[in-house]
Amino acid sequence: MLSLSMLRRTRARLLTMHYESGVGHIGGNLSALDAMMLVFHEYLRSTDRFVLSKGHSAGALYATLWSLDRLDDSALKTFHKDDTLLAGHPPADGIVDIPFATGSLGHGLSLAAGMALARRLQHRQGHLFCLTSDGEWQEGSTWEALIFAQHHKLSNLTILIDHNNLQGFGSTADTASMSPLEDRLSGFDVVVDVVDGHNLKQLRDTLDRPNNTVRVIVMNTIKGRGVSFMENRMEWHYLPLNAAQYEMAVSEINSEAGAQ
């Protein structure tokens, strides 16, 4: 079972990786990390696959794989550097746990739905988990993938939505409002659950419930979760950490761990 101490340790390792590489996209990585860690540590079997559609959260995926000893510290030190396997978005090949490159938002769900159907047609075991951003649901390709998945009643597909309400140039509501997103999704006759995306018990309870069609989990999350000066701040979609900010962020995470 995923422990809170492992989750916090991985959050700190994620910050270190981004700080050492001097790259941003930290806020959306922190909003997605809790769910990603839970899926990988407790739900993903050898026959299952995970598709990260919100590719700019690749850092959270690499840190999660590190927490499972599938990537080591030397690999993480190459993040975003020349000739690295650990690019800013998931690579096309080279890492067995990453089935697709997902640099452009809006494509991951189509790929995951296709894999889910392929498993059914081939009479193969395996569940597909696809993590999307809330901003992706402003794109037609994502809705087309949902229509396809529901038409085929892909009960072996779980869609996780990192609903942190912020995207590259502002809030999702100001950019192209779909609120409340769960109401729009329910119109497609899929199983829709709304949870606190940082509450492991709520996530477990939802993932444990059986279903006979596509499951969509709208995870209400906090961009920059766990670092006070990042939380719910749009600029941390892009900004890298300077030395003072890095020390402050790691100190906050360590203080949270010590308080438990």
C-alpha positions as CSV (number, residue, x, y, z in Angstrom):
1,M,0.0,0.0,0.0
2,L,1.2,3.5,-0.8
3,S,2.4,5.2,2.3
4,L,2.2,9.0,3.0
5,S,5.9,9.0,3.7
6,M,6.7,7.6,0.3
7,L,4.3,10.1,-1.3
8,R,6.1,13.0,0.4
9,R,9.5,11.6,-0.4
10,T,8.6,11.4,-4.1
11,R,7.1,14.9,-4.0
12,A,10.5,16.2,-2.7
13,R,12.4,14.2,-5.4
14,L,10.2,15.7,-8.1
15,L,11.0,19.2,-6.9
16,T,14.7,18.3,-6.8
17,M,14.6,16.9,-10.3
18,H,12.9,20.0,-11.7
19,Y,15.2,22.4,-9.8
20,E,18.4,20.7,-10.9
21,S,17.1,20.8,-14.5
22,G,15.9,24.4,-14.3
23,V,12.5,23.6,-15.9
24,G,9.0,24.5,-15.0
25,H,5.6,22.8,-15.3
26,I,5.9,22.0,-11.6
27,G,2.3,23.1,-10.6
28,G,0.5,20.6,-12.8
29,N,3.0,17.8,-11.8
30,L,2.2,18.3,-8.1
31,S,-1.6,18.3,-8.8
32,A,-1.4,14.9,-10.6
33,L,1.3,13.2,-8.5
34,D,-1.0,11.7,-5.7
35,A,-3.3,9.9,-8.1
36,M,-0.4,8.7,-10.3
37,M,1.4,7.3,-7.3
38,L,-1.7,5.5,-6.1
39,V,-2.5,3.9,-9.5
40,F,1.1,2.7,-10.0
41,H,1.7,1.4,-6.4
42,E,-1.7,-0.2,-5.8
43,Y,-3.6,-0.8,-9.0
44,L,-1.4,-1.3,-12.0
45,R,-0.8,-5.0,-12.7
46,S,1.7,-6.4,-15.2
47,T,-1.1,-6.7,-17.8
48,D,-2.3,-3.1,-17.3
49,R,-1.0,0.1,-19.0
50,F,-1.0,3.7,-17.9
51,V,-1.2,6.5,-20.5
52,L,-0.3,10.0,-19.4
53,S,-2.3,12.2,-21.8
54,K,-1.3,15.5,-20.0
55,G,2.3,15.0,-21.2
56,H,3.7,18.1,-19.5
57,S,3.4,16.2,-16.2
58,A,6.1,13.8,-17.3
59,G,8.1,14.8,-14.3
60,A,5.5,13.3,-12.0
61,L,5.6,10.1,-14.1
62,Y,9.4,9.8,-13.9
63,A,9.3,10.5,-10.1
64,T,6.6,7.8,-9.7
65,L,8.7,5.3,-11.7
66,W,11.7,6.3,-9.5
67,S,9.6,5.5,-6.4
68,L,9.2,2.0,-7.7
69,D,12.9,1.6,-8.5
70,R,12.2,1.5,-12.3
71,L,14.3,4.7,-12.7
72,D,17.3,5.6,-10.6
73,D,18.8,8.8,-9.4
74,S,21.3,8.9,-12.2
75,A,18.5,8.8,-14.8
76,L,16.5,11.6,-13.0
77,K,19.6,13.8,-13.1
78,T,19.4,13.7,-16.9
79,F,15.8,15.1,-17.0
80,H,15.3,17.6,-19.8
81,K,19.0,17.5,-20.7
82,D,20.5,16.7,-24.1
83,D,20.3,13.1,-25.3
84,T,18.1,12.1,-22.3
85,L,15.3,9.5,-22.3
86,L,13.5,11.7,-19.7
87,A,12.3,14.5,-22.0
88,G,9.9,17.2,-21.0
89,H,7.1,15.1,-22.4
90,P,6.9,11.3,-22.3
91,P,9.2,9.8,-25.0
92,A,8.1,7.6,-27.9
93,D,10.3,4.7,-26.9
94,G,13.1,3.7,-24.5
95,I,11.0,3.4,-21.2
96,V,9.0,0.2,-21.0
97,D,6.4,1.8,-18.7
98,I,5.6,4.5,-21.3
99,P,3.6,3.2,-24.3
100,F,3.2,6.4,-26.2
101,A,4.7,9.8,-26.6
102,T,2.1,12.4,-25.5
103,G,3.6,15.7,-26.2
104,S,0.4,17.2,-27.6
105,L,-2.6,17.4,-25.3
106,G,-5.8,15.7,-26.3
107,H,-4.4,12.6,-27.9
108,G,-3.8,10.3,-24.9
109,L,-7.4,9.3,-24.4
110,S,-7.8,8.1,-28.0
111,L,-4.7,6.0,-27.7
112,A,-5.8,4.5,-24.4
113,A,-9.3,3.7,-25.7
114,G,-7.8,2.0,-28.7
115,M,-5.6,-0.1,-26.5
116,A,-8.6,-1.0,-24.3
117,L,-10.6,-2.2,-27.3
118,A,-7.6,-4.1,-28.7
119,R,-7.3,-6.1,-25.5
120,R,-11.0,-7.0,-25.7
121,L,-10.7,-8.1,-29.4
122,Q,-7.6,-10.1,-28.6
123,H,-9.2,-11.7,-25.5
124,R,-6.3,-10.3,-23.4
125,Q,-6.4,-9.3,-19.8
126,G,-5.5,-5.8,-18.9
127,H,-6.9,-2.4,-17.8
128,L,-6.1,1.0,-19.2
129,F,-5.7,4.0,-17.0
130,C,-5.5,7.4,-18.7
131,L,-4.7,10.6,-16.9
132,T,-5.9,13.8,-18.6
133,S,-5.8,17.5,-17.7
134,D,-9.1,19.4,-17.4
135,G,-7.9,21.8,-20.2
136,E,-7.9,18.8,-22.6
137,W,-11.7,18.6,-22.2
138,Q,-11.8,21.8,-24.2
139,E,-10.6,19.8,-27.2
140,G,-12.9,17.9,-29.6
141,S,-10.5,15.0,-29.9
142,T,-11.0,14.2,-26.2
143,W,-14.8,14.1,-26.6
144,E,-14.5,12.0,-29.7
145,A,-12.4,9.5,-27.8
146,L,-15.1,9.4,-25.0
147,I,-17.8,8.8,-27.6
148,F,-15.8,5.9,-29.0
149,A,-15.0,4.4,-25.6
150,Q,-18.6,4.6,-24.4
151,H,-19.9,3.1,-27.7
152,H,-17.8,0.1,-27.2
153,K,-18.6,0.0,-23.4
154,L,-14.9,-0.2,-22.5
155,S,-15.2,-1.3,-18.9
156,N,-11.4,-1.9,-19.0
157,L,-10.8,1.9,-19.3
158,T,-10.5,4.3,-16.4
159,I,-10.2,8.0,-17.2
160,L,-8.7,10.2,-14.5
161,I,-9.1,14.0,-14.9
162,D,-6.7,16.3,-13.1
163,H,-9.2,19.0,-12.4
164,N,-7.0,21.8,-11.0
165,N,-9.0,24.6,-12.7
166,L,-5.9,26.2,-14.2
167,Q,-4.2,26.0,-17.6
168,G,-1.4,27.7,-19.5
169,F,-2.9,31.2,-19.8
170,G,-5.5,31.4,-17.0
171,S,-8.3,29.5,-15.4
172,T,-10.2,26.8,-17.4
173,A,-13.4,28.8,-16.6
174,D,-12.1,31.9,-18.3
175,T,-10.5,30.1,-21.2
176,A,-13.5,27.9,-22.3
177,S,-15.9,27.1,-19.5
178,M,-17.1,23.5,-19.2
179,S,-18.2,23.9,-15.6
180,P,-19.5,21.8,-14.0
181,L,-17.4,19.3,-16.0
182,E,-19.1,16.2,-14.4
183,D,-22.5,17.3,-15.7
184,R,-21.2,17.4,-19.2
185,L,-19.6,14.0,-18.9
186,S,-22.7,12.4,-17.4
187,G,-24.5,13.1,-20.6
188,F,-22.5,10.4,-22.3
189,D,-23.9,7.7,-20.1
190,V,-20.5,6.8,-18.5
191,V,-19.8,6.2,-14.8
192,V,-18.7,9.6,-13.4
193,D,-17.3,10.0,-9.9
194,V,-16.1,13.3,-8.3
195,V,-13.4,13.0,-5.7
196,D,-10.7,14.9,-3.8
197,G,-7.7,14.1,-6.0
198,H,-5.4,14.3,-3.0
199,N,-7.5,12.1,-0.7
200,L,-6.1,8.5,-1.1
201,K,-9.1,6.9,0.6
202,Q,-11.6,8.6,-1.7
203,L,-9.5,7.5,-4.7
204,R,-9.2,4.0,-3.5
205,D,-13.0,3.7,-2.7
206,T,-13.8,4.9,-6.2
207,L,-11.3,2.7,-8.0
208,D,-12.4,-0.3,-6.0
209,R,-16.0,-0.1,-7.1
210,P,-17.0,-2.4,-10.0
211,N,-18.4,-1.0,-13.2
212,N,-19.6,-2.3,-16.6
213,T,-18.7,0.6,-18.8
214,V,-16.2,3.5,-19.0
215,R,-15.3,5.0,-15.6
216,V,-14.4,8.7,-15.4
217,I,-13.0,10.1,-12.2
218,V,-13.0,13.9,-11.9
219,M,-10.3,14.6,-9.4
220,N,-10.6,18.1,-7.8
221,T,-7.0,19.0,-7.3
222,I,-4.7,21.9,-6.3
223,K,-2.1,23.1,-8.8
224,G,1.2,23.2,-6.9
225,R,-0.2,21.0,-4.1
226,G,1.9,20.9,-1.0
227,V,3.9,24.1,-1.7
228,S,2.1,27.1,-0.3
229,F,3.5,29.8,-2.7
230,M,2.6,27.6,-5.7
231,E,-0.9,26.5,-4.7
232,N,-3.6,27.7,-7.1
233,R,-1.2,30.0,-8.9
234,M,-1.3,30.0,-12.7
235,E,2.3,31.1,-13.1
236,W,3.5,27.8,-11.7
237,H,2.3,26.2,-14.9
238,Y,5.6,27.4,-16.4
239,L,8.0,28.9,-13.8
240,P,11.2,27.0,-12.7
241,L,12.4,27.2,-9.1
242,N,15.2,29.5,-8.0
243,A,17.5,28.4,-5.1
244,A,15.5,30.2,-2.4
245,Q,12.2,28.9,-3.6
246,Y,13.5,25.4,-3.9
247,E,14.8,25.5,-0.3
248,M,11.5,26.8,0.9
249,A,9.4,24.2,-1.0
250,V,11.5,21.3,0.3
251,S,11.3,22.7,3.8
252,E,7.5,22.8,3.6
253,I,7.3,19.2,2.4
254,N,9.7,18.0,5.2
255,S,7.7,20.0,7.8
256,E,4.5,18.4,6.6
257,A,6.1,15.0,7.0
258,G,7.3,15.7,10.5
259,A,3.9,16.8,11.6
260,Q,2.3,13.5,10.8
